[in-house]
Amino acid sequence: MRAMDRKVLRDLWHMRGQVLAIGLVVAAGIAALIMSLSTLEALDDTTAAYYERYRFGEVFAWVKRAPDRVEQRIAAIPGVRTIQTRVSRFATLDIEGFAEPVMGQFVSIPAARQPVLNQLVLRSGRLPEAGGTDEVVINEPFAEAHELATGDEIVGVINGHRRELRIVGTALSPEFVYALGPGALMPDDRRFGILWMGHDALAAAYDLKGAFNSVSLDLERGADTERVIQQLDRVLERYGGVGATAREDQLSNWFVMNEMEQLRTVSMILPTIFLVVSAFLTNMVLGRLVATERGQIGLMKAFGYSSTEVGFHYARFVVGIVLVGSVIGIVAGTWLGRMNTEMYTELFRFPLLVYRPSISAIAIAVSVSLAAALLGAAGAVQRAARLPPAQAMNPPAPAVFRRLRLWDTRAARWLDQGSRIIVRNVLRSPMRSVLTMLGVAASVGLLVLALQWNDSLDYLGQSYFFHAQHQDVTVGLAEPQSDTIVRDFHHLPGVLAVEPMRIVSADLSVGPITHRGSLTGLKNDAWLQPIFDDATARVVPVPADGLVLGTVLAHKLGVSIGDRVWLQVLEGRRPELALPVVGLVETYIAMPVFTHIDALNRMLKERPSAEYLNILIDSRNVAAFYARLKELPLVSAVMLRQAAIDSFYGTIVEHIMVYITLFSGLACALGFGVAYNSARIALSERGRELATLRVLGFSRAEISYILLGETGILIALALPFGCLLGRGLSEVMAAEFDTELFRIPLTIEASTYGLAVVIALAATLISALVVRHRVDHLDLIEVLKTRE
Amino acid sequence: MSATLTARDITKIYRTGEVEVRALRGANLDLYEGELVVMLGPSGSGKSTLLNIIGGLDTATSGTVRFHDHELTGADESELTRFRRDHVGFVFQFYNLIPSLTAEENVALVTEIAKRPLNPAEALGIVGLGERLNHFPAQLSGGEQQRVAIARAIAKQPEILLCDEPTGALDSKTGILVLEAIDQVNRELGTTTAVITHNTVIGSMADRVLHIADGKVAHIEENAERRPPAELAW
């Protein structure tokens, strides 16, 4: 090994503390990108593999009742490859020991064999047999939530009749990755389950023998999905079809894709910010580190090494540091990515997992870090190598310090010598001071960015669940009922208030843009679930006529108040009409459309009726209310607000928090890296000066004050900038995060800024203590005798 | 005797911070082949600056420097690098060893890029450190470190050896050991040697003594006989 090679290795080893600290900064950026992209790629691959292996349908449609022969007409639609018709209905379930009503979605499958589409991943037991009219397979999360196993029995209220059902197996399905009950926003495995039952048994129970009410299709490669849907809608229209949906709009898949889209946003923005900040820090820190090597650079040049050779030497030194960081970053990123992916796999209940670290992420992350580091070092090497060696070997010429007029007058009177040194040092090299500040500000900013999620999601939850909703239960009815039902429900035990609501599926279009959504009809005095504007936190009055649109939908359709929207209702008599937009409302969740329930009923040419009831219950009578509710045959869905709140905070928030904790950890590593390196480099730059001060009689505490005071001032100045930067980054992030499902209301509590600041200060304090230890052990004679 | 190196009318102006320092004001100097010259002068007289310029570590503000037939004045960075690499050895007051390399490796740092180097162990043998090859600078005394620096300087068999206050950081006894090493190198290898010092006693070991004052060579003194360093005392 050549002497220069040894020097590289020994220097790396000698400076291992700093190498590790810089490596940590590099690693944080690399790990963030690898973790995110690997998770993303893994989830994409896993979902695709899952969907393909279990033959997830590509088009889905619901009808009231279509005879089996319609299947042939569907098969004749060009582009259709496979058809699976079935019976599927919602029903209430009664589970022993669980007071609240539970919803179940029954789905028929051919007896004793897998359906051709939307196949089951059997997790235990077997499929229902031909003769087993009371046999069901239930979805695994539901089974686990209620500790149900094969052999257990549950009661289902099927078509008004209580039926004892025997569980013969548990399963997962690509169709119910996100198992959402009617009207639910979050999966709630305790209150919603999927039950697969033999086709004949289920068809008989719902009087659908020789008929079906649900169909899914698999298309030929290259088929035009839109055209297939149009033709399918035409075929099914007369059988009460409510509009077919493509796989991308299928409920479960839509939620899965939405979640992935959110993850994609987080995965693109956060790590990019991380990588940029870490690259910037690496650049800055290595620039300063190499600058302290000025003497050695001069010496090597004195021996006859050329600037290129010296540059190459430091390039290898820098590459060594980046390699250390890369290894840490790749290992940590791969591990965190795997953890994160496993967490998602668990959330989505994927029966398989395709994970490998993203090679492109590794390549991108390592090359960006390497380039940043080399650039930083190159600048410093060039500056040092440009000097004549004689000059390079001398300590840098005393920097020009100026007495500022301000200091001479007032400030100087109360500043002691130490403080003057600090202040003048900060002012002497404004560029370096600004860079250090930027470094610290960047890590504080990242912390704020990571930590604000908690605040924003909490605010979103508060607004959606507590300000916009006041009902305890929302009951869905099997069929729209005359509005006398409101009075009937009033008489149930414990009921304090009942409000009718009607929701119909509808296509809204303006010009070429069509949105398939739903239209909600409310009473004008609705207060349990009114039209609530999240931006102003005010209730918007229900208009007598016309539509109130969510702003996101208005934006999608390109309309504002006064414009007309073409509405095609997909239920009942399927009316089509143009309606004016009379109001806009900002919501953080979904893209709602509201109108007056009476106007909606008139539109449908139906007498006043309701399909959903928002109910307020006296908490003392909840049990009696639930008991009665379970007996009512016309109830097809029950949504509990408290359960929705629990699952919102339980699933989404908890889940995002894990991700955020990972990022906060990386931000801390970054902050520590910057703080430590700043102080450590300041020490090597000023060792001589500090030792001289010690010789002159300054105490250890005094010189620590001088050294760390400088870092301290810069950090103190950086903190407010960091908070501002964090706010800015969060705004960028929130803007990017907008999806059709969620908008993030950017909220940052004062305590979040406080926490970010405290974490940054703690990182600084730890590094200050480490450096202080070194200051205490400065070898005075040695430092004065030799030039570094 | 032919001059290995000549310098004429050298001036050097430094700007450090806001101060302008005229370190050299028209210095002239010749170094003849194989001789040992001592450059004497008080602190601030410009002797180090002159040494740095003739060694190619720094450039003159005006004036000419010639090494044999080569004009060094106006030479670019890469030419100066080649000049230093192939022809000049340096010894500094503060040794300037690389702390992360052993004695032998410090010497190897130079021999690896030299055209006809000595073996590092051999070079260390010449300065009497054949036994301490594997010691790091921190494990060596000041005198030993300086002798490693001399070994490092001569290992490439330079034509010129330039020593800037080689004994400045050492006590007299150790200093004499270092001077003996320099004297030995000059005699045995015939390397043209220039030693800077402010210690007048050292002048008597030289062939010629150049007295430097106010940025010039004030006068030149020729010794009829060189005294061995062992006889010196201060």
Interface residues (C-beta under 8 A of the other chain):
Chain A: R2 A3 M4 R6 K7 R10 D11 H14 G295 Q296 L299 M300 K301 A302 F303 G304 Y305 S306 S307 E309 P388 P389 A390 Q391 M393 A397 P398 A399 V400 K785 T786 R787
Chain B: T16 G17 E18 S48 T49 N52 G55 L57 D58 T59 E77 S78 T81 R82 F83 R84 R85 D86 V88 F90 F92 F94 Y95 N96 I98 P99 S100 L101 E105 N106 A108 L109 V110 E112 I113 A114 R152 A169
